[in-house]
């Protein structure tokens, strides 16, 4: 029987590390890294206004302005970040 530690290590090995793919309004495709906890970090910045580096803020702005964002492997975590960053008031104007 696997221990909890072994299960967590197996989950960490299986995490998707392919880049997040963003389609910008002008049709450009932009990618940003997707490390084991990078998207979680970006989500924390978006939700709780955590302190962010200029690079992280620039990447969040890319996510905010993109027209489509997807994560290879079919994960919806990137869509959650997009939803948090898109202001519903902007969509109604």
PAZA-985735 format. One line per 3 residues: number of its first residue (from 1); for each residue x, y, z of N, C-alpha, C, O. Coordinates in steps of 0.02 Angstrom, whole numbers, plus 32768, in hexadecimal, padded with zeros to 4 digits. Example, Ala and Ser with C-alpha at 12.3 -4.5 7.8 and 13.67 -1.06 7.14 Angstrom:
BEGIN
1) 8294/7EE4/8186/8267/7F1F/8186/8294/7F5B/8186/82C8/7F5A/81A7 ~ 8282/7F90/8162/82AC/7FCB/8165/8285/8002/818A/829E/8039/8192
// end
This chain:
BEGIN
1) 802A/7FC5/8000/8000/8000/8000/802D/803E/8000/805E/8042/8025 ~ 801B/806F/7FD6/8042/80AC/7FD2/8033/80DA/800D/7FFB/80DF/8025 ~ 8069/80FA/8023/8060/812C/8058/8046/816D/8039/8048/8175/7FFC
4) 802F/8199/8063/8017/81DA/804A/8050/81FE/8026/8045/821D/7FF2 ~ 808B/81FB/8042/80C5/821C/8023/80D1/8200/7FDC/80DD/8227/7FAE ~ 80CD/81BF/7FD4/80D8/81A1/7F92/80A1/81B7/7F61/80AF/81C3/7F27
7) 8064/81BC/7F79/802E/81D2/7F4E/8037/821B/7F38/802C/822B/7EFE ~ 804B/8246/7F67/8058/828C/7F56/8091/8292/7F24/808D/82BA/7EF5 ~ 80C5/826C/7F2E/80FE/826E/7F00/80E8/8258/7EBB/80FE/8274/7E89
10) 80BE/8225/7EB7/80A5/820E/7E76/807A/8243/7E55/807F/824E/7E18 ~ 8050/8266/7E7B/8028/829C/7E5F/8053/82D5/7E45/8046/82F0/7E0F ~ 8087/82E6/7E6A/80B4/831C/7E55/80D8/8309/7E14/80E1/8334/7DE9
13) 80EB/82CB/7E0C/810C/82B4/7DCF/80DE/82B9/7D93/80F3/82C7/7D5B ~ 809D/82AE/7D9F/806D/82AD/7D69/8050/82F2/7D57/802B/82F8/7D27 ~ 8062/8326/7D7E/8048/8368/7D6F/805D/837E/7D29/8096/8372/7D14
16) 8030/839E/7D07/803D/83B6/7CC4/806B/83F4/7CC8/805B/8424/7CEB ~ 80A2/83F1/7CA4/80D0/842A/7CA5/80D5/844A/7C5F/8102/8473/7C53 ~ 80A9/8437/7C32/80A8/8458/7BF1/8090/849F/7BF9/806B/84AE/7C28
19) 80A4/84CC/7BCC/8091/8512/7BD5/8047/851F/7BCC/8023/84FA/7BAA ~ 8031/8555/7BEB/7FED/856E/7BE3/7FEB/8592/7B9F/8018/85BA/7B91 ~ 7FB9/8585/7B77/7FB5/85A3/7B34/7F7E/85D7/7B32/7F44/85C8/7B40
22) 7F90/8614/7B21/7F61/864B/7B1F/7F59/8664/7AD7/7F8A/866C/7AB4 ~ 7F1C/866F/7AC3/7F0E/868E/7A82/7EFB/86D7/7A90/7ECD/86E5/7AB5 ~ 7F21/8704/7A72/7F17/874B/7A7F/7EE5/8768/7A4C/7ED9/874A/7A18
25) 7EC7/87A3/7A5B/7E95/87C1/7A2F/7EAE/87CB/79E7/7E86/87C9/79B9 ~ 7EEE/87D7/79DE/7F09/87E2/799B/7F1B/87A0/7978/7F37/87A1/7941 ~ 7F0C/8767/7997/7F19/8726/7979/7F5B/8707/798C/7F68/86CD/797C
28) 7F86/872C/79AF/7FC6/8710/79C5/7FBA/86D8/79F7/7F89/86D8/7A1C ~ 7FE9/86A9/79F7/7FE9/8673/7A29/8023/8682/7A58/805C/868A/7A42 ~ 8014/8685/7A98/8046/8692/7ACB/8045/8658/7AFC/8010/863E/7B0D
31) 807F/8643/7B12/8083/860D/7B44/80A4/8628/7B83/80D0/8653/7B80 ~ 808D/860F/7BBB/80AE/861E/7BFA/80BB/85DC/7C1E/8096/85AC/7C15 ~ 80EF/85DA/7C47/8102/859B/7C68/80CB/8582/7C96/80A2/85A8/7CAF
34) 80CC/8541/7C9F/809B/8521/7CCC/80C1/84EF/7CF7/80C3/84B3/7CE8 ~ 80DF/8507/7D2D/8101/84DB/7D5B/80CF/84BB/7D8B/8093/84C8/7D87 ~ 80E9/8493/7DB7/80BE/846E/7DE5/808F/849C/7E0D/8056/848A/7E19
37) 80A8/84D6/7E21/807D/8502/7E48/8077/8548/7E2A/805E/8575/7E4B ~ 808E/8552/7DED/808F/8594/7DCF/8049/85AF/7DC4/803B/85E9/7DD5 ~ 801C/8587/7DA9/7FD8/859E/7D9E/7FB4/85AC/7DE0/7F8C/85DA/7DE4
40) 7FC2/8584/7E12/7FA6/8590/7E54/7FBF/85D3/7E6F/7F98/85F8/7E8E ~ 7FFE/85E2/7E65/801A/8622/7E7A/7FF7/865C/7E56/7FE4/868D/7E76 ~ 7FEE/8656/7E14/7FCB/868B/7DEE/7F83/8694/7E06/7F6A/86CC/7E0B
43) 7F62/865C/7E15/7F1E/8661/7E2F/7F1C/8684/7E72/7EF0/86AE/7E7E ~ 7F4B/8675/7E9D/7F4F/8696/7EDE/7F59/86E1/7ED7/7F3C/8709/7EFD ~ 7F82/86F5/7EA7/7F8D/873C/7E9B/7F4C/875C/7E83/7F3A/8793/7E9A
46) 7F29/873B/7E56/7EEB/8756/7E3A/7EB5/875C/7E6F/7E91/878E/7E70 ~ 7EAE/872B/7E99/7E78/872A/7ECA/7E87/8755/7F07/7E5D/877C/7F1D ~ 7EC3/874E/7F22/7ED2/876F/7F62/7F00/87AB/7F5B/7F15/87C7/7F8E
49) 7F0F/87BF/7F1E/7F3B/87F9/7F13/7F7E/87EF/7F38/7F98/881E/7F57 ~ 7F99/87B2/7F35/7FD9/87A4/7F54/800F/87CC/7F30/8007/87E2/7EF8 ~ 8047/87D6/7F52/807F/87F9/7F34/8098/87D0/7EF9/80A2/8793/7EFD
52) 80A2/87F3/7EC1/80B7/87D1/7E84/80F4/87F4/7E66/80FD/8830/7E6E ~ 811B/87CD/7E43/8154/87EA/7E1F/813A/880C/7DE0/8102/87FE/7DCB ~ 8160/8839/7DC2/814B/8858/7D83/813C/8823/7D4D/810E/882C/7D24
55) 8163/87EE/7D4C/8158/87B8/7D1A/8114/8796/7D26/80F0/8789/7CF6 ~ 8104/8788/7D64/80C3/8769/7D74/8089/8797/7D62/8057/8781/7D47 ~ 8091/87D8/7D70/805C/8807/7D5F/8053/880B/7D13/801B/8811/7CFA
58) 808A/8809/7CEE/8086/880B/7CA5/8063/87CD/7C8B/803B/87D1/7C5C ~ 8071/8793/7CA8/8050/8755/7C92/8006/8755/7CA4/7FDD/873D/7C7D ~ 7FF5/8771/7CDE/7FAE/8776/7CF0/7F89/87A5/7CBF/7F50/8798/7CAE
61) 7FAA/87D9/7CAA/7F8C/8807/7C79/7F81/87E3/7C36/7F4E/87EE/7C15 ~ 7FB0/87B8/7C23/7FA6/8790/7BE6/7F69/8764/7BED/7F40/875F/7BBF ~ 7F62/8743/7C27/7F29/8717/7C33/7EE8/8740/7C32/7EB6/872B/7C16
64) 7EEA/877C/7C51/7EAE/87A6/7C55/7E97/87BC/7C10/7E5B/87C0/7C03 ~ 7EC6/87CB/7BE4/7EB3/87E6/7BA2/7EAB/87B2/7B6C/7E97/87C2/7B34 ~ 7EBB/8773/7B7B/7EB6/8740/7B46/7E6C/8731/7B35/7E3F/873E/7B5D
67) 7E62/8717/7AF9/7E1F/8704/7AE4/7E13/86BA/7AF1/7DD9/86A4/7AF4 ~ 7E47/8694/7AF9/7E41/864D/7B08/7E7E/8638/7B30/7EB6/864F/7B22 ~ 7E74/860E/7B61/7EAD/85F5/7B87/7EA1/85AB/7B93/7E6C/8596/7BAA
70) 7ED4/8584/7B84/7ECC/853C/7B8F/7F0D/851E/7BA8/7F44/8536/7B9B ~ 7F04/84E9/7BCC/7F3C/84C5/7BE9/7F3F/8481/7BC8/7F0E/845C/7BC9 ~ 7F78/846F/7BAB/7F7E/842D/7B8D/7F6A/83F7/7BBF/7F79/83FC/7BFA
73) 7F49/83C4/7BA6/7F32/838E/7BD2/7EE9/8396/7BE6/7ECD/836B/7C07 ~ 7ECB/83CE/7BD2/7E84/83D7/7BDF/7E72/83F2/7C23/7E37/83F5/7C34 ~ 7EA3/8406/7C4A/7E93/8421/7C8C/7E6C/8462/7C86/7E74/8487/7C55
76) 7E43/8470/7CB6/7E1B/84AE/7CB6/7E35/84E1/7CE9/7E15/8514/7CF4 ~ 7E6F/84D3/7D06/7E8A/8500/7D38/7E98/8545/7D19/7E8C/8578/7D39 ~ 7EB3/8546/7CDD/7EC1/8585/7CBB/7E81/85AC/7CAE/7E80/85EA/7CB3
79) 7E4B/858A/7C9F/7E0A/85AB/7C95/7DF2/85CD/7CD5/7DD3/8601/7CD2 ~ 7E01/85AF/7D0E/7DEF/85CD/7D4E/7E14/8610/7D57/7DF6/8641/7D6C ~ 7E54/8611/7D46/7E7A/8650/7D4B/7E5B/8684/7D1C/7E53/86BE/7D30
82) 7E4A/8670/7CDF/7E2B/869E/7CAF/7DEA/86B9/7CCB/7DDC/86F5/7CC6 ~ 7DC2/868F/7CE9/7D81/86A4/7D04/7D8A/86D6/7D3D/7D64/8706/7D42 ~ 7DBC/86CB/7D67/7DC8/86F9/7D9F/7DDF/873D/7D85/7DCD/8771/7DA0
85) 7E08/873C/7D51/7E25/877A/7D37/7DF6/87A3/7D0C/7DFE/87E0/7D06 ~ 7DC5/8782/7CED/7D97/87A7/7CC1/7D60/87C6/7CEA/7D39/87A3/7D0B ~ 7D5E/8807/7CE8/7D2D/882E/7D0E/7CE9/882B/7CEB/7CE4/8841/7CB2
88) 7CB5/8811/7D0C/7C72/880D/7CEC/7C59/8852/7CD6/7C33/8857/7CA6 ~ 7C6C/8886/7CF9/7C56/88CA/7CE6/7C71/88DE/7CA2/7C50/8902/7C7D ~ 7CAE/88C7/7C91/7CCA/88D6/7C50/7CA4/88B4/7C19/7C9B/88D0/7BE3
91) 7C8C/8877/7C25/7C68/8851/7BF3/7C24/886F/7BE3/7C0C/8867/7BAB ~ 7C06/8892/7C13/7BC4/88AE/7C07/7BC4/88F2/7BE7/7B8F/890C/7BD5 ~ 7BFF/8910/7BDE/7C03/8952/7BBF/7C0F/894E/7B76/7C14/8982/7B55
// end
